């Protein structure tokens, strides 16, 4: 019996393959009278449709209620006026769909044949959330437990410190939730946020999948026309100042076996910035 071994020259890196061509579908668009802006991308590769609703609002400083925004989505899917949380979950699972929410979005996806059912469930969450107190109690316990664990997590400690250094504790991107701020959160806080910010005139609805513009218009008019527009407050904050000199901020934990070093700097960056891709590559390198 003979055994052969392939000889591979590991001294040279293999040549990269050809770059794949990315083809994004063209988006059709239309706007409802209530201000909801809709974008439709037809993609017939799979018999599926996804509906992504996004609110375009300013960042919000939570102050002594820090942590509230992270609970809004789960509270909205915690039950509606017509369905308990268990009933909602069961109906979603029965059709093999997905339904998620956050403080600034709702996402739903299903097979093409179930698109009306998933929109019924999605808009039930949008229009009729009841924000159960027992769901909030559970979320607060989970968050407080997570905060306790993070006190021993060097990465979590470093993340909070760098955010505060870059933006300041009075900026939405620089504040951090604490056990005290989480305990301050009430159902009324979440209801108030929902009532103020979930408005169609600051919303985008992206529809992607086995659907065309004509089909999408009929569905959107049926399920989203009743959504009432309203005045949404805006917020502005001072931009963080660039550091005048190099500064070292230290959290001394002598019992730690791990050290975390972050080099950080506030930098204004967005998708349209010509340096965006270069900055992303720099982060990976």
VOBA-1610 file (N, C-alpha, C; in pm, whole numbers, padded with zeros to 5 digits, always signed):
BEGIN
Unk+00085-00119+00000Unk+00000+00000+00000Unk+00088+00123+00000Unk+00063+00216-00090Unk+00140+00339-00097Unk+00052+00457-00058Unk+00110+00546+00014Unk+00037+00666+00056Unk+00101+00787-00010Unk+00021+00871-00071Unk+00074+00991-00136Unk+00037+01115-00057Unk+00125+01213-00060Unk+00101+01340+00007Unk+00116+01453-00094Unk+00018+01539-00100Unk+00026+01653-00192Unk+00125+01754-00137Unk+00209+01803-00223Unk+00307+01904-00184Unk+00253+02043-00220Unk+00241+02126-00120Unk+00187+02261-00142Unk+00292+02363-00104Unk+00316+02454-00192Unk+00411+02563-00164Unk+00341+02669-00081Unk+00371+02670+00049Unk+00305+02765+00139Unk+00385+02895+00154Unk+00490+02908+00078Unk+00570+03030+00089Unk+00509+03146+00012Unk+00416+03114-00080Unk+00350+03219-00158Unk+00199+03215-00132Unk+00143+03334-00119Unk-00001+03343-00102Unk-00071+03306-00233Unk-00184+03238-00225Unk-00257+03208-00349Unk-00310+03336-00412Unk-00323+03333-00543Unk-00375+03449-00614Unk-00524+03468-00583Unk-00567+03591-00567Unk-00710+03612-00541Unk-00793+03577-00663Unk-00914+03528-00640Unk-01006+03498-00748Unk-01066+03626-00804Unk-01138+03616-00912Unk-01201+03735-00970Unk-01306+03794-00876Unk-01313+03924-00871Unk-01412+03992-00786Unk-01552+03964-00838Unk-01641+03933-00749Unk-01779+03908-00791Unk-01848+04039-00827Unk-01933+04031-00925Unk-02008+04150-00966Unk-02135+04159-00883Unk-02151+04271-00819Unk-02269+04293-00735Unk-02376+04364-00817Unk-02491+04299-00829Unk-02600+04358-00906Unk-02717+04385-00812Unk-02740+04512-00785Unk-02852+04551-00701Unk-02972+04582-00789Unk-03086+04529-00752Unk-03206+04554-00831Unk-03249+04699-00826Unk-03310+04746-00933Unk-03361+04883-00934Unk-03483+04893-00844Unk-03492+05003-00772Unk-03604+05021-00679Unk-03710+05110-00740Unk-03834+05062-00739Unk-03949+05149-00769Unk-03993+05214-00639Unk-04056+05329-00648Unk-04096+05398-00524Unk-04229+05471-00543Unk-04296+05492-00431Unk-04418+05573-00429Unk-04440+05617-00284Unk-04528+05712-00264Unk-04554+05768-00131Unk-04704+05769-00105Unk-04745+05725+00013Unk-04886+05730+00052Unk-04924+05872+00095Unk-05053+05906+00092Unk-05096+06039+00138Unk-05054+06070+00281Unk-05037+05966+00366Unk-04996+05992+00505Unk-04846+06016+00519Unk-04773+06013+00407Unk-04630+06044+00410Unk-04539+05924+00409Unk-04593+05803+00419Unk-04509+05683+00418Unk-04442+05667+00282Unk-04308+05662+00283Unk-04230+05646+00160Unk-04199+05498+00140Unk-04234+05446+00023Unk-04224+05302-00005Unk-04126+05278-00120Unk-04040+05178-00102Unk-03945+05138-00205Unk-03962+04988-00231Unk-03967+04951-00357Unk-03991+04812-00395Unk-03878+04763-00485Unk-03816+04653-00445Unk-03713+04588-00527Unk-03762+04448-00560Unk-03788+04424-00687Unk-03839+04294-00730Unk-03723+04196-00744Unk-03736+04081-00678Unk-03634+03976-00685Unk-03706+03842-00683Unk-03711+03777-00798Unk-03791+03655-00813Unk-03712+03527-00788Unk-03591+03539-00733Unk-03509+03419-00713Unk-03575+03319-00619Unk-03641+03368-00517Unk-03709+03283-00420Unk-03851+03333-00400Unk-03946+03244-00368Unk-04085+03286-00347Unk-04104+03345-00207Unk-04026+03449-00177Unk-04031+03514-00045Unk-04044+03665-00062Unk-04100+03730+00040Unk-04111+03875+00042Unk-04074+03925+00182Unk-03997+04032+00186Unk-03956+04092+00313Unk-04003+04237+00319Unk-04055+04277+00434Unk-04105+04413+00456Unk-04027+04475+00570Unk-03955+04583+00541Unk-03872+04648+00642Unk-03916+04792+00659Unk-03972+04822+00776Unk-04021+04955+00807Unk-03920+05025+00898Unk-03873+05142+00859Unk-03769+05213+00935Unk-03813+05356+00961Unk-03797+05402+01086Unk-03826+05540+01122Unk-03700+05624+01108Unk-03713+05740+01045Unk-03600+05832+01034Unk-03619+05942+01139Unk-03559+05921+01253Unk-03570+06018+01362Unk-03431+06053+01413Unk-03423+06164+01486Unk-03296+06202+01546Unk-03264+06111+01665Unk-03136+06097+01698Unk-03101+06025+01822Unk-03169+06090+01942Unk-03198+06010+02043Unk-03271+06059+02161Unk-03186+06038+02286Unk-03170+06145+02362Unk-03099+06136+02490Unk-03198+06088+02596Unk-03169+05974+02658Unk-03264+05912+02751Unk-03247+05958+02895Unk-03128+06006+02932Unk-03106+06058+03067Unk-03132+05956+03175Unk-03221+05990+03269Unk-03246+05900+03383Unk-03335+05781+03346Unk-03368+05768+03216Unk-03443+05651+03166Unk-03356+05570+03069Unk-03225+05587+03073Unk-03137+05520+02978Unk-03161+05369+02980Unk-03177+05313+02862Unk-03210+05172+02847Unk-03350+05150+02795Unk-03433+05254+02800Unk-03573+05240+02759Unk-03587+05205+02612Unk-03507+05271+02526Unk-03520+05248+02382Unk-03493+05103+02344Unk-03402+05038+02415Unk-03370+04899+02382Unk-03483+04803+02416Unk-03583+04850+02491Unk-03695+04766+02529Unk-03818+04783+02439Unk-03822+04890+02362Unk-03944+04925+02288Unk-03987+04813+02194Unk-03894+04759+02116Unk-03930+04656+02018Unk-03990+04533+02081Unk-03928+04483+02188Unk-03979+04363+02255Unk-04112+04391+02324Unk-04130+04514+02371Unk-04260+04548+02430Unk-04369+04552+02323Unk-04335+04599+02202Unk-04435+04605+02095Unk-04476+04466+02050Unk-04382+04372+02050Unk-04415+04234+02012Unk-04456+04150+02132Unk-04477+04214+02247Unk-04517+04143+02368Unk-04665+04116+02378Unk-04740+04154+02276Unk-04884+04132+02277Unk-04957+04251+02218Unk-05073+04224+02156Unk-05154+04331+02098Unk-05295+04324+02156Unk-05379+04415+02111Unk-05517+04416+02159Unk-05594+04293+02114Unk-05545+04225+02012Unk-05616+04108+01958Unk-05541+03977+01979Unk-05413+03984+02017Unk-05332+03863+02032Unk-05240+03876+02152Unk-05230+03770+02231Unk-05129+03766+02336Unk-04992+03741+02270Unk-04886+03755+02346Unk-04753+03728+02293Unk-04743+03585+02242Unk-04798+03489+02319Unk-04793+03348+02277Unk-04870+03326+02148Unk-04986+03390+02135Unk-05065+03375+02013Unk-04992+03436+01893Unk-04930+03550+01915Unk-04855+03616+01808Unk-04739+03528+01763Unk-04664+03475+01859Unk-04550+03388+01826Unk-04597+03262+01753Unk-04709+03207+01798Unk-04760+03084+01737Unk-04803+03107+01592Unk-04869+03219+01565Unk-04914+03248+01429Unk-04795+03274+01336Unk-04692+03338+01388Unk-04571+03363+01308Unk-04502+03231+01277Unk-04488+03147+01378Unk-04420+03018+01358Unk-04499+02927+01263Unk-04631+02934+01272Unk-04715+02844+01191Unk-04693+02864+01041Unk-04666+02988+01001Unk-04643+03015+00858Unk-04494+03026+00825Unk-04409+02996+00924Unk-04265+03000+00899Unk-04213+03140+00868Unk-04273+03240+00931Unk-04237+03379+00904Unk-04141+03434+01009Unk-04096+03556+00986Unk-04014+03630+01083Unk-04084+03761+01113Unk-04078+03803+01239Unk-04134+03932+01278Unk-04052+03987+01394Unk-03991+04102+01374Unk-03906+04163+01476Unk-03935+04313+01481Unk-03907+04373+01595Unk-03927+04518+01609Unk-03818+04577+01696Unk-03795+04706+01677Unk-03702+04780+01761Unk-03763+04918+01785Unk-03688+05007+01847Unk-03739+05142+01873Unk-03751+05225+01746Unk-03693+05178+01636Unk-03701+05257+01512Unk-03730+05171+01390Unk-03781+05048+01410Unk-03806+04963+01294Unk-03900+04848+01328Unk-03962+04795+01224Unk-04035+04667+01231Unk-03999+04591+01104Unk-03965+04464+01119Unk-03926+04382+01004Unk-04011+04255+01003Unk-04060+04220+00884Unk-04137+04097+00868Unk-04102+04034+00735Unk-04098+03902+00731Unk-04068+03830+00608Unk-04141+03697+00610Unk-04181+03651+00491Unk-04253+03524+00482Unk-04247+03474+00338Unk-04299+03353+00318Unk-04319+03305+00183Unk-04421+03394+00112Unk-04407+03402-00019Unk-04497+03485-00099Unk-04645+03454-00068Unk-04680+03326-00054Unk-04820+03289-00035Unk-04875+03335+00100Unk-04785+03371+00193Unk-04829+03416+00325Unk-04812+03566+00345Unk-04788+03642+00236Unk-04756+03783+00253Unk-04870+03864+00318Unk-04994+03830+00288Unk-05105+03903+00349Unk-05115+03872+00498Unk-05091+03747+00535Unk-05097+03710+00676Unk-04986+03778+00754Unk-04864+03781+00698Unk-04754+03841+00772Unk-04774+03992+00784Unk-04836+04055+00684Unk-04867+04198+00694Unk-04977+04224+00797Unk-05071+04131+00807Unk-05174+04142+00912Unk-05109+04141+01050Unk-05013+04051+01070Unk-04944+04041+01199Unk-04854+04162+01222Unk-04783+04205+01117Unk-04693+04319+01128Unk-04769+04446+01166Unk-04882+04469+01100Unk-04957+04591+01128Unk-05036+04581+01259Unk-05065+04460+01304Unk-05126+04445+01437Unk-05028+04494+01543Unk-04902+04457+01526Unk-04797+04504+01618Unk-04779+04655+01605Unk-04788+04706+01482Unk-04771+04850+01460Unk-04884+04933+01519Unk-05009+04887+01501Unk-05124+04967+01541Unk-05176+04939+01682Unk-05158+04814+01729Unk-05232+04773+01850Unk-05147+04717+01964Unk-05024+04762+01984Unk-04948+04705+02097Unk-05011+04745+02229Unk-05006+04653+02327Unk-05065+04682+02458Unk-04959+04702+02566Unk-04832+04673+02537Unk-04721+04697+02629Unk-04747+04636+02769Unk-04748+04504+02779Unk-04781+04440+02907Unk-04678+04472+03016Unk-04729+04500+03135Unk-04642+04529+03248Unk-04552+04411+03280Unk-04606+04288+03269Unk-04526+04170+03302Unk-04409+04152+03204Unk-04429+04196+03080Unk-04320+04188+02982Unk-04210+04289+03018Unk-04249+04409+03061Unk-04151+04509+03103Unk-04075+04461+03226Unk-04145+04401+03322Unk-04079+04350+03443Unk-03972+04246+03406Unk-04005+04160+03311Unk-03909+04058+03268Unk-03789+04121+03200Unk-03813+04218+03112Unk-03704+04284+03041Unk-03612+04360+03136Unk-03670+04424+03237Unk-03589+04498+03333Unk-03500+04404+03414Unk-03554+04289+03453Unk-03474+04191+03526Unk-03358+04141+03440Unk-03386+04114+03312Unk-03282+04067+03221Unk-03174+04173+03202Unk-03214+04298+03187Unk-03117+04404+03164Unk-03031+04429+03287Unk-03093+04428+03404Unk-03017+04449+03528Unk-02919+04334+03550Unk-02962+04212+03518Unk-02872+04097+03528Unk-02754+04112+03432Unk-02783+04159+03309Unk-02677+04180+03212Unk-02580+04289+03254Unk-02633+04395+03315Unk-02546+04503+03364Unk-02454+04453+03474Unk-02507+04367+03562Unk-02424+04312+03670Unk-02310+04229+03613Unk-02341+04149+03510Unk-02237+04066+03448Unk-02134+04151+03376Unk-02179+04262+03315Unk-02088+04346+03237Unk-01987+04419+03323Unk-02015+04429+03453Unk-01919+04496+03542Unk-01788+04421+03552Unk-01790+04291+03518Unk-01668+04210+03519Unk-01617+04182+03378Unk-01674+04248+03279Unk-01635+04226+03140Unk-01547+04342+03093Unk-01417+04318+03074Unk-01326+04427+03035Unk-01370+04499+02907Unk-01422+04424+02810Unk-01465+04487+02686Unk-01585+04580+02707Unk-01677+04538+02793Unk-01794+04622+02822Unk-01751+04749+02895Unk-01661+04735+02990Unk-01611+04851+03064Unk-01543+04949+02969Unk-01458+04895+02882Unk-01387+04979+02787Unk-01482+05046+02689Unk-01585+04973+02646Unk-01681+05029+02552Unk-01756+05148+02610Unk-01800+05135+02735Unk-01871+05246+02800Unk-01778+05366+02816Unk-01653+05340+02855Unk-01558+05448+02878Unk-01529+05524+02749Unk-01502+05451+02640Unk-01468+05518+02515Unk-01587+05597+02460Unk-01707+05545+02475Unk-01825+05619+02429Unk-01839+05751+02503Unk-01820+05748+02633Unk-01831+05870+02713Unk-01720+05968+02680Unk-01598+05917+02658Unk-01486+06004+02623Unk-01509+06073+02489Unk-01560+05999+02393Unk-01578+06054+02258Unk-01694+06153+02250Unk-01805+06122+02315Unk-01926+06201+02295Unk-01969+06281+02417Unk-01925+06242+02536Unk-01972+06308+02657Unk-02096+06241+02712Unk-02113+06244+02843Unk-02222+06173+02908Unk-02359+06234+02879Unk-02363+06356+02822Unk-02492+06419+02794Unk-02531+06407+02647Unk-02464+06320+02574Unk-02495+06294+02433Unk-02555+06155+02421Unk-02652+06134+02329Unk-02713+06001+02315Unk-02612+05889+02292Unk-02501+05918+02224Unk-02403+05815+02195Unk-02303+05797+02309Unk-02310+05884+02410Unk-02214+05875+02519Unk-02274+05828+02650Unk-02407+05825+02660Unk-02469+05783+02785Unk-02476+05631+02794Unk-02485+05581+02916Unk-02495+05437+02939Unk-02604+05410+03041Unk-02675+05298+03020Unk-02777+05261+03118Unk-02711+05208+03245Unk-02777+05228+03355Unk-02733+05175+03485Unk-02852+05105+03550Unk-02826+05039+03660Unk-02935+04973+03731Unk-03041+05075+03772Unk-02997+05194+03812Unk-03092+05298+03856Unk-03177+05347+03739Unk-03117+05372+03621Unk-03196+05422+03508Unk-03293+05317+03458Unk-03252+05190+03462Unk-03342+05083+03418Unk-03462+05073+03512Unk-03438+05084+03640Unk-03548+05077+03737Unk-03646+05192+03720Unk-03600+05305+03662Unk-03687+05422+03643Unk-03787+05404+03529Unk-03763+05309+03440Unk-03843+05296+03319Unk-03982+05240+03352Unk-04084+05303+03296Unk-04222+05258+03319Unk-04290+05226+03185Unk-04402+05156+03194Unk-04481+05129+03075Unk-04524+05259+03008Unk-04557+05360+03088Unk-04601+05488+03033Unk-04491+05554+02952Unk-04364+05537+02992Unk-04252+05592+02914Unk-04250+05531+02774Unk-04270+05401+02768Unk-04265+05331+02638Unk-04388+05366+02554Unk-04504+05374+02617Unk-04624+05415+02544Unk-04608+05555+02488Unk-04550+05644+02567Unk-04530+05782+02523Unk-04437+05788+02403Unk-04325+05715+02410Unk-04232+05711+02297Unk-04302+05660+02172Unk-04373+05550+02185Unk-04445+05490+02071Unk-04543+05591+02010Unk-04619+05657+02095Unk-04720+05751+02048Unk-04661+05872+01977Unk-04540+05910+02014Unk-04477+06028+01955Unk-04405+05995+01824Unk-04332+05883+01820Unk-04237+05861+01711Unk-04284+05762+01604Unk-04377+05674+01633Unk-04422+05580+01529Unk-04527+05647+01441Unk-04476+05728+01345Unk-04561+05804+01254Unk-04517+05778+01110Unk-04611+05768+01017Unk-04575+05734+00878Unk-04496+05842+00806Unk-04512+05968+00846Unk-04444+06077+00775Unk-04294+06083+00803Unk-04243+06000+00896Unk-04097+05989+00913Unk-04051+05846+00884Unk-04135+05770+00813Unk-04107+05628+00795Unk-04078+05593+00649Unk-03994+05491+00633Unk-03967+05429+00504Unk-04009+05282+00512Unk-04068+05232+00406Unk-04102+05091+00397Unk-04032+05033+00275Unk-03935+04943+00299Unk-03865+04877+00189Unk-03924+04737+00172Unk-03964+04705+00050Unk-04021+04575+00019Unk-03931+04507-00084Unk-03882+04389-00050Unk-03789+04319-00138Unk-03835+04175-00155Unk-03838+04129-00280Unk-03869+03988-00302Unk-03958+03964-00422Unk-04036+03859-00412Unk-04120+03810-00523Unk-04246+03896-00533Unk-04227+04021-00576Unk-04338+04116-00579Unk-04299+04231-00672Unk-04399+04288-00742Unk-04370+04404-00826Unk-04439+04528-00768Unk-04416+04641-00833Unk-04467+04767-00779Unk-04619+04767-00771Unk-04687+04714-00873Unk-04834+04715-00873Unk-04889+04634-00756Unk-04833+04515-00733Unk-04876+04432-00620Unk-04849+04504-00488Unk-04729+04562-00480Unk-04689+04629-00357Unk-04780+04747-00325Unk-04817+04825-00427Unk-04906+04939-00404Unk-05040+04895-00345Unk-05094+04786-00398Unk-05223+04737-00348Unk-05210+04693-00202Unk-05103+04621-00169Unk-05084+04573-00032Unk-05061+04689+00065Unk-04975+04782+00025Unk-04941+04893+00115Unk-05063+04980+00140Unk-05140+05007+00037Unk-05262+05088+00056Unk-05360+05017+00148Unk-05370+04885+00136Unk-05463+04808+00219Unk-05422+04809+00366Unk-05292+04794+00393Unk-05248+04773+00531Unk-05190+04897+00599Unk-05149+04999+00522Unk-05082+05112+00586Unk-05153+05246+00565Unk-05261+05250+00488Unk-05330+05378+00464Unk-05394+05434+00591Unk-05434+05348+00684Unk-05502+05395+00806Unk-05405+05454+00908Unk-05277+05437+00886Unk-05175+05488+00979Unk-05177+05641+00976Unk-05202+05702+01090Unk-05219+05847+01096Unk-05085+05919+01114Unk-05062+06021+01032Unk-04939+06099+01045Unk-04948+06193+01165Unk-04835+06249+01204Unk-04833+06340+01317Unk-04703+06418+01321Unk-04698+06516+01407Unk-04578+06599+01424Unk-04479+06526+01513Unk-04356+06512+01466Unk-04252+06441+01540Unk-04144+06540+01579Unk-04107+06546+01706Unk-04003+06641+01749Unk-03867+06605+01691Unk-03785+06709+01671Unk-03647+06689+01627Unk-03554+06720+01743Unk-03433+06668+01734Unk-03334+06689+01840Unk-03199+06718+01777Unk-03124+06807+01837Unk-02989+06834+01790Unk-02895+06838+01909Unk-02771+06803+01883Unk-02671+06796+01989Unk-02540+06856+01939Unk-02462+06908+02029Unk-02331+06961+01992Unk-02243+06847+01943Unk-02170+06874+01834Unk-02076+06774+01787Unk-01960+06761+01885Unk-01910+06641+01906Unk-01797+06625+01999Unk-01674+06698+01947Unk-01600+06755+02039Unk-01477+06823+02002Unk-01365+06722+01983Unk-01278+06751+01887Unk-01159+06668+01872Unk-01068+06691+01992Unk-01003+06587+02041Unk-00916+06605+02157Unk-00800+06698+02125Unk-00770+06789+02217Unk-00661+06885+02196Unk-00525+06817+02209Unk-00521+06707+02283Unk-00395+06634+02300Unk-00427+06489+02333Unk-00327+06406+02324Unk-00347+06266+02359Unk-00378+06254+02508Unk-00478+06172+02538Unk-00521+06155+02677Unk-00531+06005+02707Unk-00491+05968+02827Unk-00504+05830+02872Unk-00610+05825+02981Unk-00710+05742+02962Unk-00813+05720+03064Unk-00801+05575+03109Unk-00785+05554+03237Unk-00756+05421+03290Unk-00863+05376+03388Unk-00911+05254+03369Unk-00993+05188+03471Unk-00905+05081+03533Unk-00864+05102+03656Unk-00767+05014+03722Unk-00841+04897+03788Unk-00821+04779+03732Unk-00877+04658+03791Unk-00762+04560+03812Unk-00698+04572+03922Unk-00575+04496+03947Unk-00597+04346+03949Unk-00718+04301+03974Unk-00746+04158+03980Unk-00768+04098+03841Unk-00778+04182+03737Unk-00806+04133+03603Unk-00686+04058+03545Unk-00714+03953+03469Unk-00608+03880+03400Unk-00600+03925+03254Unk-00687+04015+03213Unk-00692+04062+03076Unk-00689+04214+03074Unk-00616+04270+02978Unk-00614+04415+02958Unk-00675+04448+02822Unk-00752+04553+02818Unk-00811+04600+02693Unk-00759+04740+02667Unk-00703+04760+02548Unk-00653+04892+02510Unk-00730+04940+02388Unk-00795+05052+02399Unk-00867+05113+02287Unk-00801+05245+02250Unk-00770+05262+02122Unk-00727+05391+02071Unk-00848+05448+01999Unk-00901+05558+02046Unk-01030+05607+01995Unk-01025+05756+01968Unk-01113+05799+01877Unk-01111+05938+01832Unk-01246+05966+01767Unk-01311+06078+01802Unk-01441+06108+01739Unk-01421+06150+01594Unk-01491+06086+01502Unk-01475+06112+01360Unk-01610+06111+01292Unk-01642+06216+01219Unk-01770+06221+01147Unk-01757+06140+01018Unk-01841+06040+01004Unk-01830+05950+00889Unk-01969+05906+00847Unk-01992+05894+00716Unk-02118+05843+00665Unk-02093+05776+00531Unk-02197+05711+00477Unk-02182+05633+00354Unk-02138+05717+00235Unk-02177+05844+00232Unk-02143+05926+00116Unk-02004+05989+00126Unk-01939+05974+00239Unk-01804+06030+00255Unk-01706+05954+00166Unk-01622+06025+00089Unk-01528+05955+00000Unk-01428+05867+00074Unk-01411+05891+00204Unk-01318+05809+00284Unk-01386+05692+00354Unk-01517+05673+00328Unk-01591+05571+00405Unk-01530+05432+00389Unk-01512+05386+00265Unk-01460+05251+00243Unk-01318+05237+00296Unk-01237+05342+00277Unk-01100+05336+00328Unk-01099+05324+00481Unk-01192+05394+00547Unk-01197+05387+00693Unk-01240+05248+00739Unk-01331+05185+00664Unk-01374+05050+00701Unk-01259+04950+00684Unk-01186+04963+00575Unk-01071+04875+00552Unk-00966+04895+00660Unk-00944+05021+00698Unk-00845+05050+00803Unk-00883+04980+00932Unk-01011+04980+00967Unk-01056+04914+01089Unk-01023+04767+01086Unk-01048+04700+00970Unk-01020+04557+00961Unk-00870+04530+00971Unk-00790+04614+00906Unk-00645+04593+00908Unk-00589+04612+01048
//
